[in-house]
Amino acid sequence: QVQLVESGGGLVQAGGSLRLSCAASGIIFSRYDMGWYRQAPGKQRELVAAITTGGNTNYADFVKGRFTISRENAKNTVYLQMNSLKPEDTAVYYCRGALYTKFIYWGQGTQVTVSS
């Protein structure tokens, strides 16, 4: 059974930092491209950051220079370090794992709330 479990969300003041973690089980983690997405109320889910099996990263323009994605294959975990948080970063953050386009798994999400 595949599970992606996010943690690390919470309430933080603008300018603060949070570190999200996503622990995977039931998959060969090192073979999966991983990503963080977010969905704010009334908005579509959007890509925040992604990291390939080889460690190449990609960021949405709205988080470049503020967020960093990383992975630790030995722990089957992907991280999202979020700095200089803004109220508009408030959303539910989801972890996604993808092997080619055939095997795609999502976590249940973790709430991030940034107060002004």
Secondary structure, DSSP 8 states (H G I E B T S, - for coil): --EEEEE--EEEETT--EEEEEEEESS-GGGSEEEEEEE-TTS--EEEEEE-TT--EEE-GGGTTTEEEEEEGGGTEEEEEE-S--GGG-EEEEEEEEETTTEEEE---EEEEEE-
